Amino acid sequence: MPAARIFLQLIADFVVYLGLLIRRRKAIAAENLFLRRQLALYQERKVGPRRIDRATRITLALLSISEFAMQLQGLDSQTER
């Protein structure tokens, strides 16, 4: 996968992430319920996961780093008390 295509996919993932920030909680909860049911069907049928591409790997890594940083900030504020 060329670097330009990976970059464009990262930009698209970022736009989707921003869209998720402004969605209502009920919409996110409904989507979560749907995805859980879909996962249950995959597990029931014993369907293996597909391989993810490089752009998805990078996006997941960036999200996990940002989540880790937010957790560290929460720990800092708790230990200062």
PDB file of N, CA, C and O in Angstrom:
ATOM      1  N   MET A   1       0.853  -1.183   0.000  1.00  0.00           N
ATOM      2  CA  MET A   1       0.000   0.000   0.000  1.00  0.00           C
ATOM      3  C   MET A   1       0.895   1.241   0.000  1.00  0.00           C
ATOM      4  O   MET A   1       1.722   1.400   0.898  1.00  0.00           O
ATOM      5  N   PRO A   2       0.743   2.108  -0.980  1.00  0.00           N
ATOM      6  CA  PRO A   2       1.584   3.298  -1.044  1.00  0.00           C
ATOM      7  C   PRO A   2       1.327   4.238   0.138  1.00  0.00           C
ATOM      8  O   PRO A   2       0.263   4.215   0.756  1.00  0.00           O
ATOM      9  N   ALA A   3       2.323   5.053   0.426  1.00  0.00           N
ATOM     10  CA  ALA A   3       2.232   5.961   1.571  1.00  0.00           C
ATOM     11  C   ALA A   3       1.082   6.961   1.420  1.00  0.00           C
ATOM     12  O   ALA A   3       0.424   7.298   2.405  1.00  0.00           O
ATOM     13  N   ALA A   4       0.839   7.431   0.209  1.00  0.00           N
ATOM     14  CA  ALA A   4      -0.242   8.399  -0.008  1.00  0.00           C
ATOM     15  C   ALA A   4      -1.605   7.784   0.319  1.00  0.00           C
ATOM     16  O   ALA A   4      -2.474   8.444   0.889  1.00  0.00           O
ATOM     17  N   ARG A   5      -1.775   6.533  -0.043  1.00  0.00           N
ATOM     18  CA  ARG A   5      -3.055   5.865   0.235  1.00  0.00           C
ATOM     19  C   ARG A   5      -3.245   5.661   1.742  1.00  0.00           C
ATOM     20  O   ARG A   5      -4.349   5.812   2.265  1.00  0.00           O
ATOM     21  N   ILE A   6      -2.156   5.316   2.427  1.00  0.00           N
ATOM     22  CA  ILE A   6      -2.225   5.165   3.883  1.00  0.00           C
ATOM     23  C   ILE A   6      -2.584   6.502   4.523  1.00  0.00           C
ATOM     24  O   ILE A   6      -3.417   6.557   5.428  1.00  0.00           O
ATOM     25  N   PHE A   7      -1.956   7.579   4.056  1.00  0.00           N
ATOM     26  CA  PHE A   7      -2.227   8.909   4.604  1.00  0.00           C
ATOM     27  C   PHE A   7      -3.684   9.304   4.385  1.00  0.00           C
ATOM     28  O   PHE A   7      -4.323   9.836   5.293  1.00  0.00           O
ATOM     29  N   LEU A   8      -4.211   9.053   3.199  1.00  0.00           N
ATOM     30  CA  LEU A   8      -5.613   9.379   2.924  1.00  0.00           C
ATOM     31  C   LEU A   8      -6.559   8.569   3.802  1.00  0.00           C
ATOM     32  O   LEU A   8      -7.576   9.088   4.263  1.00  0.00           O
ATOM     33  N   GLN A   9      -6.233   7.310   4.036  1.00  0.00           N
ATOM     34  CA  GLN A   9      -7.068   6.481   4.910  1.00  0.00           C
ATOM     35  C   GLN A   9      -7.021   6.999   6.349  1.00  0.00           C
ATOM     36  O   GLN A   9      -8.036   6.997   7.045  1.00  0.00           O
ATOM     37  N   LEU A  10      -5.836   7.444   6.795  1.00  0.00           N
ATOM     38  CA  LEU A  10      -5.726   8.021   8.138  1.00  0.00           C
ATOM     39  C   LEU A  10      -6.565   9.287   8.268  1.00  0.00           C
ATOM     40  O   LEU A  10      -7.211   9.504   9.293  1.00  0.00           O
ATOM     41  N   ILE A  11      -6.558  10.115   7.240  1.00  0.00           N
ATOM     42  CA  ILE A  11      -7.384  11.329   7.248  1.00  0.00           C
ATOM     43  C   ILE A  11      -8.862  10.951   7.311  1.00  0.00           C
ATOM     44  O   ILE A  11      -9.628  11.557   8.060  1.00  0.00           O
ATOM     45  N   ALA A  12      -9.261   9.954   6.531  1.00  0.00           N
ATOM     46  CA  ALA A  12     -10.655   9.514   6.539  1.00  0.00           C
ATOM     47  C   ALA A  12     -11.038   8.961   7.910  1.00  0.00           C
ATOM     48  O   ALA A  12     -12.130   9.240   8.404  1.00  0.00           O
ATOM     49  N   ASP A  13     -10.154   8.183   8.527  1.00  0.00           N
ATOM     50  CA  ASP A  13     -10.432   7.660   9.867  1.00  0.00           C
ATOM     51  C   ASP A  13     -10.567   8.783  10.879  1.00  0.00           C
ATOM     52  O   ASP A  13     -11.413   8.712  11.771  1.00  0.00           O
ATOM     53  N   PHE A  14      -9.743   9.821  10.756  1.00  0.00           N
ATOM     54  CA  PHE A  14      -9.818  10.957  11.669  1.00  0.00           C
ATOM     55  C   PHE A  14     -11.145  11.692  11.525  1.00  0.00           C
ATOM     56  O   PHE A  14     -11.738  12.103  12.522  1.00  0.00           O
ATOM     57  N   VAL A  15     -11.612  11.858  10.294  1.00  0.00           N
ATOM     58  CA  VAL A  15     -12.901  12.523  10.059  1.00  0.00           C
ATOM     59  C   VAL A  15     -14.043  11.700  10.672  1.00  0.00           C
ATOM     60  O   VAL A  15     -14.962  12.254  11.274  1.00  0.00           O
ATOM     61  N   VAL A  16     -13.973  10.372  10.512  1.00  0.00           N
ATOM     62  CA  VAL A  16     -14.997   9.506  11.113  1.00  0.00           C
ATOM     63  C   VAL A  16     -14.958   9.626  12.634  1.00  0.00           C
ATOM     64  O   VAL A  16     -16.003   9.685  13.282  1.00  0.00           O
ATOM     65  N   TYR A  17     -13.750   9.663  13.205  1.00  0.00           N
ATOM     66  CA  TYR A  17     -13.607   9.800  14.652  1.00  0.00           C
ATOM     67  C   TYR A  17     -14.219  11.107  15.136  1.00  0.00           C
ATOM     68  O   TYR A  17     -14.908  11.126  16.156  1.00  0.00           O
ATOM     69  N   LEU A  18     -13.975  12.198  14.417  1.00  0.00           N
ATOM     70  CA  LEU A  18     -14.585  13.477  14.786  1.00  0.00           C
ATOM     71  C   LEU A  18     -16.104  13.406  14.701  1.00  0.00           C
ATOM     72  O   LEU A  18     -16.805  13.991  15.526  1.00  0.00           O
ATOM     73  N   GLY A  19     -16.610  12.684  13.700  1.00  0.00           N
ATOM     74  CA  GLY A  19     -18.056  12.506  13.587  1.00  0.00           C
ATOM     75  C   GLY A  19     -18.631  11.746  14.762  1.00  0.00           C
ATOM     76  O   GLY A  19     -19.750  12.020  15.197  1.00  0.00           O
ATOM     77  N   LEU A  20     -17.870  10.789  15.281  1.00  0.00           N
ATOM     78  CA  LEU A  20     -18.341  10.027  16.437  1.00  0.00           C
ATOM     79  C   LEU A  20     -18.426  10.891  17.689  1.00  0.00           C
ATOM     80  O   LEU A  20     -19.252  10.643  18.567  1.00  0.00           O
ATOM     81  N   LEU A  21     -17.573  11.902  17.768  1.00  0.00           N
ATOM     82  CA  LEU A  21     -17.589  12.776  18.943  1.00  0.00           C
ATOM     83  C   LEU A  21     -18.865  13.596  19.044  1.00  0.00           C
ATOM     84  O   LEU A  21     -19.263  13.979  20.144  1.00  0.00           O
ATOM     85  N   ILE A  22     -19.518  13.876  17.913  1.00  0.00           N
ATOM     86  CA  ILE A  22     -20.713  14.721  17.959  1.00  0.00           C
ATOM     87  C   ILE A  22     -22.008  13.911  17.882  1.00  0.00           C
ATOM     88  O   ILE A  22     -23.096  14.486  17.893  1.00  0.00           O
ATOM     89  N   ARG A  23     -21.902  12.597  17.804  1.00  0.00           N
ATOM     90  CA  ARG A  23     -23.107  11.769  17.748  1.00  0.00           C
ATOM     91  C   ARG A  23     -23.752  11.646  19.116  1.00  0.00           C
ATOM     92  O   ARG A  23     -23.089  11.783  20.144  1.00  0.00           O
ATOM     93  N   ARG A  24     -25.035  11.390  19.118  1.00  0.00           N
ATOM     94  CA  ARG A  24     -25.761  11.217  20.373  1.00  0.00           C
ATOM     95  C   ARG A  24     -25.419   9.877  20.998  1.00  0.00           C
ATOM     96  O   ARG A  24     -25.059   8.923  20.308  1.00  0.00           O
ATOM     97  N   ARG A  25     -25.539   9.823  22.317  1.00  0.00           N
ATOM     98  CA  ARG A  25     -25.231   8.589  23.046  1.00  0.00           C
ATOM     99  C   ARG A  25     -26.147   7.446  22.622  1.00  0.00           C
ATOM    100  O   ARG A  25     -25.702   6.301  22.539  1.00  0.00           O
ATOM    101  N   LYS A  26     -27.400   7.734  22.357  1.00  0.00           N
ATOM    102  CA  LYS A  26     -28.340   6.675  21.965  1.00  0.00           C
ATOM    103  C   LYS A  26     -27.938   6.056  20.634  1.00  0.00           C
ATOM    104  O   LYS A  26     -28.057   4.844  20.452  1.00  0.00           O
ATOM    105  N   ALA A  27     -27.465   6.875  19.706  1.00  0.00           N
ATOM    106  CA  ALA A  27     -27.035   6.359  18.404  1.00  0.00           C
ATOM    107  C   ALA A  27     -25.801   5.473  18.557  1.00  0.00           C
ATOM    108  O   ALA A  27     -25.689   4.431  17.913  1.00  0.00           O
ATOM    109  N   ILE A  28     -24.892   5.895  19.406  1.00  0.00           N
ATOM    110  CA  ILE A  28     -23.683   5.094  19.637  1.00  0.00           C
ATOM    111  C   ILE A  28     -24.046   3.794  20.351  1.00  0.00           C
ATOM    112  O   ILE A  28     -23.494   2.740  20.034  1.00  0.00           O
ATOM    113  N   ALA A  29     -24.966   3.857  21.309  1.00  0.00           N
ATOM    114  CA  ALA A  29     -25.392   2.651  22.015  1.00  0.00           C
ATOM    115  C   ALA A  29     -26.089   1.680  21.067  1.00  0.00           C
ATOM    116  O   ALA A  29     -25.891   0.469  21.166  1.00  0.00           O
ATOM    117  N   ALA A  30     -26.899   2.197  20.156  1.00  0.00           N
ATOM    118  CA  ALA A  30     -27.577   1.325  19.187  1.00  0.00           C
ATOM    119  C   ALA A  30     -26.566   0.667  18.249  1.00  0.00           C
ATOM    120  O   ALA A  30     -26.685  -0.518  17.939  1.00  0.00           O
ATOM    121  N   GLU A  31     -25.583   1.426  17.803  1.00  0.00           N
ATOM    122  CA  GLU A  31     -24.555   0.841  16.939  1.00  0.00           C
ATOM    123  C   GLU A  31     -23.739  -0.212  17.691  1.00  0.00           C
ATOM    124  O   GLU A  31     -23.380  -1.248  17.133  1.00  0.00           O
ATOM    125  N   ASN A  32     -23.456   0.066  18.948  1.00  0.00           N
ATOM    126  CA  ASN A  32     -22.722  -0.889  19.774  1.00  0.00           C
ATOM    127  C   ASN A  32     -23.505  -2.191  19.921  1.00  0.00           C
ATOM    128  O   ASN A  32     -22.929  -3.275  19.829  1.00  0.00           O
ATOM    129  N   LEU A  33     -24.807  -2.089  20.147  1.00  0.00           N
ATOM    130  CA  LEU A  33     -25.655  -3.273  20.261  1.00  0.00           C
ATOM    131  C   LEU A  33     -25.647  -4.069  18.953  1.00  0.00           C
ATOM    132  O   LEU A  33     -25.544  -5.296  18.969  1.00  0.00           O
ATOM    133  N   PHE A  34     -25.756  -3.376  17.836  1.00  0.00           N
ATOM    134  CA  PHE A  34     -25.720  -4.041  16.539  1.00  0.00           C
ATOM    135  C   PHE A  34     -24.402  -4.767  16.330  1.00  0.00           C
ATOM    136  O   PHE A  34     -24.385  -5.909  15.871  1.00  0.00           O
ATOM    137  N   LEU A  35     -23.291  -4.105  16.667  1.00  0.00           N
ATOM    138  CA  LEU A  35     -21.982  -4.727  16.474  1.00  0.00           C
ATOM    139  C   LEU A  35     -21.785  -5.933  17.391  1.00  0.00           C
ATOM    140  O   LEU A  35     -21.143  -6.909  17.002  1.00  0.00           O
ATOM    141  N   ARG A  36     -22.332  -5.871  18.604  1.00  0.00           N
ATOM    142  CA  ARG A  36     -22.256  -7.022  19.505  1.00  0.00           C
ATOM    143  C   ARG A  36     -23.032  -8.220  18.945  1.00  0.00           C
ATOM    144  O   ARG A  36     -22.577  -9.360  19.038  1.00  0.00           O
ATOM    145  N   ARG A  37     -24.184  -7.955  18.374  1.00  0.00           N
ATOM    146  CA  ARG A  37     -24.970  -9.047  17.774  1.00  0.00           C
ATOM    147  C   ARG A  37     -24.255  -9.616  16.553  1.00  0.00           C
ATOM    148  O   ARG A  37     -24.271 -10.827  16.328  1.00  0.00           O
ATOM    149  N   GLN A  38     -23.631  -8.751  15.770  1.00  0.00           N
ATOM    150  CA  GLN A  38     -22.885  -9.208  14.611  1.00  0.00           C
ATOM    151  C   GLN A  38     -21.686 -10.056  15.051  1.00  0.00           C
ATOM    152  O   GLN A  38     -21.386 -11.076  14.429  1.00  0.00           O
ATOM    153  N   LEU A  39     -21.013  -9.645  16.102  1.00  0.00           N
ATOM    154  CA  LEU A  39     -19.896 -10.419  16.632  1.00  0.00           C
ATOM    155  C   LEU A  39     -20.374 -11.784  17.125  1.00  0.00           C
ATOM    156  O   LEU A  39     -19.704 -12.793  16.902  1.00  0.00           O
ATOM    157  N   ALA A  40     -21.520 -11.819  17.787  1.00  0.00           N
ATOM    158  CA  ALA A  40     -22.065 -13.091  18.257  1.00  0.00           C
ATOM    159  C   ALA A  40     -22.363 -14.026  17.088  1.00  0.00           C
ATOM    160  O   ALA A  40     -22.119 -15.230  17.177  1.00  0.00           O
ATOM    161  N   LEU A  41     -22.889 -13.478  15.995  1.00  0.00           N
ATOM    162  CA  LEU A  41     -23.142 -14.307  14.819  1.00  0.00           C
ATOM    163  C   LEU A  41     -21.846 -14.855  14.230  1.00  0.00           C
ATOM    164  O   LEU A  41     -21.780 -16.020  13.837  1.00  0.00           O
ATOM    165  N   TYR A  42     -20.820 -14.016  14.170  1.00  0.00           N
ATOM    166  CA  TYR A  42     -19.524 -14.482  13.654  1.00  0.00           C
ATOM    167  C   TYR A  42     -18.951 -15.584  14.533  1.00  0.00           C
ATOM    168  O   TYR A  42     -18.401 -16.564  14.031  1.00  0.00           O
ATOM    169  N   GLN A  43     -19.080 -15.420  15.848  1.00  0.00           N
ATOM    170  CA  GLN A  43     -18.561 -16.443  16.760  1.00  0.00           C
ATOM    171  C   GLN A  43     -19.354 -17.738  16.635  1.00  0.00           C
ATOM    172  O   GLN A  43     -18.793 -18.830  16.713  1.00  0.00           O
ATOM    173  N   GLU A  44     -20.654 -17.605  16.443  1.00  0.00           N
ATOM    174  CA  GLU A  44     -21.505 -18.788  16.296  1.00  0.00           C
ATOM    175  C   GLU A  44     -21.152 -19.553  15.020  1.00  0.00           C
ATOM    176  O   GLU A  44     -21.134 -20.783  15.008  1.00  0.00           O
ATOM    177  N   ARG A  45     -20.875 -18.817  13.959  1.00  0.00           N
ATOM    178  CA  ARG A  45     -20.557 -19.451  12.666  1.00  0.00           C
ATOM    179  C   ARG A  45     -19.070 -19.779  12.534  1.00  0.00           C
ATOM    180  O   ARG A  45     -18.647 -20.355  11.532  1.00  0.00           O
ATOM    181  N   LYS A  46     -18.283 -19.414  13.539  1.00  0.00           N
ATOM    182  CA  LYS A  46     -16.838 -19.660  13.564  1.00  0.00           C
ATOM    183  C   LYS A  46     -16.130 -19.057  12.354  1.00  0.00           C
ATOM    184  O   LYS A  46     -15.300 -19.695  11.707  1.00  0.00           O
ATOM    185  N   VAL A  47     -16.486 -17.806  12.075  1.00  0.00           N
ATOM    186  CA  VAL A  47     -15.858 -17.063  10.992  1.00  0.00           C
ATOM    187  C   VAL A  47     -14.633 -16.357  11.561  1.00  0.00           C
ATOM    188  O   VAL A  47     -14.732 -15.649  12.563  1.00  0.00           O
ATOM    189  N   GLY A  48     -13.492 -16.545  10.932  1.00  0.00           N
ATOM    190  CA  GLY A  48     -12.262 -15.915  11.392  1.00  0.00           C
ATOM    191  C   GLY A  48     -12.200 -14.448  11.007  1.00  0.00           C
ATOM    192  O   GLY A  48     -12.845 -14.028  10.046  1.00  0.00           O
ATOM    193  N   PRO A  49     -11.433 -13.672  11.747  1.00  0.00           N
ATOM    194  CA  PRO A  49     -11.320 -12.245  11.425  1.00  0.00           C
ATOM    195  C   PRO A  49     -10.489 -12.030  10.161  1.00  0.00           C
ATOM    196  O   PRO A  49      -9.586 -12.807   9.853  1.00  0.00           O
ATOM    197  N   ARG A  50     -10.813 -10.962   9.442  1.00  0.00           N
ATOM    198  CA  ARG A  50     -10.036 -10.599   8.268  1.00  0.00           C
ATOM    199  C   ARG A  50      -8.776  -9.863   8.709  1.00  0.00           C
ATOM    200  O   ARG A  50      -8.730  -9.278   9.791  1.00  0.00           O
ATOM    201  N   ARG A  51      -7.767  -9.903   7.863  1.00  0.00           N
ATOM    202  CA  ARG A  51      -6.540  -9.155   8.157  1.00  0.00           C
ATOM    203  C   ARG A  51      -6.804  -7.668   7.978  1.00  0.00           C
ATOM    204  O   ARG A  51      -7.530  -7.260   7.072  1.00  0.00           O
ATOM    205  N   ILE A  52      -6.208  -6.864   8.851  1.00  0.00           N
ATOM    206  CA  ILE A  52      -6.386  -5.421   8.736  1.00  0.00           C
ATOM    207  C   ILE A  52      -5.234  -4.833   7.929  1.00  0.00           C
ATOM    208  O   ILE A  52      -4.138  -5.391   7.876  1.00  0.00           O
ATOM    209  N   ASP A  53      -5.514  -3.688   7.298  1.00  0.00           N
ATOM    210  CA  ASP A  53      -4.478  -3.060   6.481  1.00  0.00           C
ATOM    211  C   ASP A  53      -3.600  -2.149   7.347  1.00  0.00           C
ATOM    212  O   ASP A  53      -3.863  -1.957   8.534  1.00  0.00           O
ATOM    213  N   ARG A  54      -2.571  -1.603   6.737  1.00  0.00           N
ATOM    214  CA  ARG A  54      -1.600  -0.790   7.481  1.00  0.00           C
ATOM    215  C   ARG A  54      -2.224   0.466   8.063  1.00  0.00           C
ATOM    216  O   ARG A  54      -1.911   0.855   9.188  1.00  0.00           O
ATOM    217  N   ALA A  55      -3.103   1.100   7.305  1.00  0.00           N
ATOM    218  CA  ALA A  55      -3.733   2.331   7.790  1.00  0.00           C
ATOM    219  C   ALA A  55      -4.569   2.055   9.036  1.00  0.00           C
ATOM    220  O   ALA A  55      -4.575   2.863   9.965  1.00  0.00           O
ATOM    221  N   THR A  56      -5.268   0.933   9.068  1.00  0.00           N
ATOM    222  CA  THR A  56      -6.067   0.585  10.238  1.00  0.00           C
ATOM    223  C   THR A  56      -5.160   0.301  11.429  1.00  0.00           C
ATOM    224  O   THR A  56      -5.478   0.683  12.555  1.00  0.00           O
ATOM    225  N   ARG A  57      -4.046  -0.360  11.194  1.00  0.00           N
ATOM    226  CA  ARG A  57      -3.094  -0.622  12.281  1.00  0.00           C
ATOM    227  C   ARG A  57      -2.582   0.680  12.881  1.00  0.00           C
ATOM    228  O   ARG A  57      -2.493   0.816  14.101  1.00  0.00           O
ATOM    229  N   ILE A  58      -2.246   1.639  12.020  1.00  0.00           N
ATOM    230  CA  ILE A  58      -1.737   2.924  12.492  1.00  0.00           C
ATOM    231  C   ILE A  58      -2.811   3.661  13.282  1.00  0.00           C
ATOM    232  O   ILE A  58      -2.528   4.228  14.337  1.00  0.00           O
ATOM    233  N   THR A  59      -4.047   3.655  12.774  1.00  0.00           N
ATOM    234  CA  THR A  59      -5.149   4.316  13.460  1.00  0.00           C
ATOM    235  C   THR A  59      -5.367   3.702  14.842  1.00  0.00           C
ATOM    236  O   THR A  59      -5.520   4.431  15.822  1.00  0.00           O
ATOM    237  N   LEU A  60      -5.382   2.383  14.930  1.00  0.00           N
ATOM    238  CA  LEU A  60      -5.571   1.723  16.223  1.00  0.00           C
ATOM    239  C   LEU A  60      -4.424   2.036  17.175  1.00  0.00           C
ATOM    240  O   LEU A  60      -4.646   2.222  18.372  1.00  0.00           O
ATOM    241  N   ALA A  61      -3.211   2.094  16.660  1.00  0.00           N
ATOM    242  CA  ALA A  61      -2.069   2.433  17.510  1.00  0.00           C
ATOM    243  C   ALA A  61      -2.189   3.857  18.043  1.00  0.00           C
ATOM    244  O   ALA A  61      -1.931   4.101  19.222  1.00  0.00           O
ATOM    245  N   LEU A  62      -2.579   4.802  17.181  1.00  0.00           N
ATOM    246  CA  LEU A  62      -2.736   6.189  17.620  1.00  0.00           C
ATOM    247  C   LEU A  62      -3.848   6.324  18.652  1.00  0.00           C
ATOM    248  O   LEU A  62      -3.704   7.067  19.623  1.00  0.00           O
ATOM    249  N   LEU A  63      -4.945   5.620  18.454  1.00  0.00           N
ATOM    250  CA  LEU A  63      -6.042   5.675  19.428  1.00  0.00           C
ATOM    251  C   LEU A  63      -5.627   5.079  20.761  1.00  0.00           C
ATOM    252  O   LEU A  63      -5.988   5.605  21.814  1.00  0.00           O
ATOM    253  N   SER A  64      -4.873   3.991  20.729  1.00  0.00           N
ATOM    254  CA  SER A  64      -4.453   3.380  21.995  1.00  0.00           C
ATOM    255  C   SER A  64      -3.455   4.276  22.719  1.00  0.00           C
ATOM    256  O   SER A  64      -3.473   4.349  23.948  1.00  0.00           O
ATOM    257  N   ILE A  65      -2.581   4.961  21.973  1.00  0.00           N
ATOM    258  CA  ILE A  65      -1.631   5.878  22.607  1.00  0.00           C
ATOM    259  C   ILE A  65      -2.365   7.051  23.246  1.00  0.00           C
ATOM    260  O   ILE A  65      -2.047   7.446  24.368  1.00  0.00           O
ATOM    261  N   SER A  66      -3.344   7.610  22.538  1.00  0.00           N
ATOM    262  CA  SER A  66      -4.080   8.749  23.095  1.00  0.00           C
ATOM    263  C   SER A  66      -4.895   8.324  24.312  1.00  0.00           C
ATOM    264  O   SER A  66      -4.998   9.084  25.275  1.00  0.00           O
ATOM    265  N   GLU A  67      -5.471   7.130  24.288  1.00  0.00           N
ATOM    266  CA  GLU A  67      -6.227   6.638  25.442  1.00  0.00           C
ATOM    267  C   GLU A  67      -5.300   6.419  26.627  1.00  0.00           C
ATOM    268  O   GLU A  67      -5.657   6.734  27.762  1.00  0.00           O
ATOM    269  N   PHE A  68      -4.105   5.878  26.373  1.00  0.00           N
ATOM    270  CA  PHE A  68      -3.126   5.663  27.425  1.00  0.00           C
ATOM    271  C   PHE A  68      -2.711   6.996  28.038  1.00  0.00           C
ATOM    272  O   PHE A  68      -2.574   7.100  29.257  1.00  0.00           O
ATOM    273  N   ALA A  69      -2.509   8.013  27.207  1.00  0.00           N
ATOM    274  CA  ALA A  69      -2.122   9.332  27.703  1.00  0.00           C
ATOM    275  C   ALA A  69      -3.232   9.933  28.567  1.00  0.00           C
ATOM    276  O   ALA A  69      -2.948  10.552  29.592  1.00  0.00           O
ATOM    277  N   MET A  70      -4.488   9.757  28.163  1.00  0.00           N
ATOM    278  CA  MET A  70      -5.601  10.277  28.967  1.00  0.00           C
ATOM    279  C   MET A  70      -5.665   9.570  30.313  1.00  0.00           C
ATOM    280  O   MET A  70      -5.959  10.200  31.328  1.00  0.00           O
ATOM    281  N   GLN A  71      -5.391   8.255  30.334  1.00  0.00           N
ATOM    282  CA  GLN A  71      -5.394   7.524  31.595  1.00  0.00           C
ATOM    283  C   GLN A  71      -4.263   8.005  32.501  1.00  0.00           C
ATOM    284  O   GLN A  71      -4.439   8.102  33.715  1.00  0.00           O
ATOM    285  N   LEU A  72      -3.107   8.306  31.918  1.00  0.00           N
ATOM    286  CA  LEU A  72      -1.997   8.827  32.717  1.00  0.00           C
ATOM    287  C   LEU A  72      -2.334  10.188  33.303  1.00  0.00           C
ATOM    288  O   LEU A  72      -1.966  10.475  34.442  1.00  0.00           O
ATOM    289  N   GLN A  73      -3.022  11.022  32.552  1.00  0.00           N
ATOM    290  CA  GLN A  73      -3.421  12.326  33.073  1.00  0.00           C
ATOM    291  C   GLN A  73      -4.385  12.154  34.238  1.00  0.00           C
ATOM    292  O   GLN A  73      -4.323  12.905  35.212  1.00  0.00           O
ATOM    293  N   GLY A  74      -5.272  11.173  34.144  1.00  0.00           N
ATOM    294  CA  GLY A  74      -6.198  10.901  35.238  1.00  0.00           C
ATOM    295  C   GLY A  74      -5.470  10.426  36.477  1.00  0.00           C
ATOM    296  O   GLY A  74      -5.848  10.780  37.593  1.00  0.00           O
ATOM    297  N   LEU A  75      -4.427   9.627  36.294  1.00  0.00           N
ATOM    298  CA  LEU A  75      -3.642   9.162  37.433  1.00  0.00           C
ATOM    299  C   LEU A  75      -2.890  10.308  38.087  1.00  0.00           C
ATOM    300  O   LEU A  75      -2.797  10.364  39.313  1.00  0.00           O
ATOM    301  N   ASP A  76      -2.353  11.224  37.288  1.00  0.00           N
ATOM    302  CA  ASP A  76      -1.636  12.365  37.832  1.00  0.00           C
ATOM    303  C   ASP A  76      -2.554  13.232  38.696  1.00  0.00           C
ATOM    304  O   ASP A  76      -2.154  13.673  39.773  1.00  0.00           O
ATOM    305  N   SER A  77      -3.765  13.473  38.237  1.00  0.00           N
ATOM    306  CA  SER A  77      -4.679  14.304  38.999  1.00  0.00           C
ATOM    307  C   SER A  77      -5.132  13.609  40.276  1.00  0.00           C
ATOM    308  O   SER A  77      -5.420  14.281  41.267  1.00  0.00           O
ATOM    309  N   GLN A  78      -5.202  12.287  40.279  1.00  0.00           N
ATOM    310  CA  GLN A  78      -5.603  11.556  41.482  1.00  0.00           C
ATOM    311  C   GLN A  78      -4.471  11.517  42.503  1.00  0.00           C
ATOM    312  O   GLN A  78      -4.731  11.552  43.706  1.00  0.00           O
ATOM    313  N   THR A  79      -3.236  11.446  42.056  1.00  0.00           N
ATOM    314  CA  THR A  79      -2.109  11.334  42.996  1.00  0.00           C
ATOM    315  C   THR A  79      -1.731  12.679  43.596  1.00  0.00           C
ATOM    316  O   THR A  79      -1.050  12.716  44.621  1.00  0.00           O
ATOM    317  N   GLU A  80      -2.151  13.784  42.990  1.00  0.00           N
ATOM    318  CA  GLU A  80      -1.825  15.095  43.521  1.00  0.00           C
ATOM    319  C   GLU A  80      -2.660  15.458  44.736  1.00  0.00           C
ATOM    320  O   GLU A  80      -2.273  16.349  45.493  1.00  0.00           O
ATOM    321  N   ARG A  81      -3.755  14.821  44.943  1.00  0.00           N
ATOM    322  CA  ARG A  81      -4.670  15.157  46.055  1.00  0.00           C
ATOM    323  C   ARG A  81      -4.101  14.841  47.377  1.00  0.00           C
ATOM    324  O   ARG A  81      -4.750  15.067  48.399  1.00  0.00           O
TER     325      ARG A  81
END
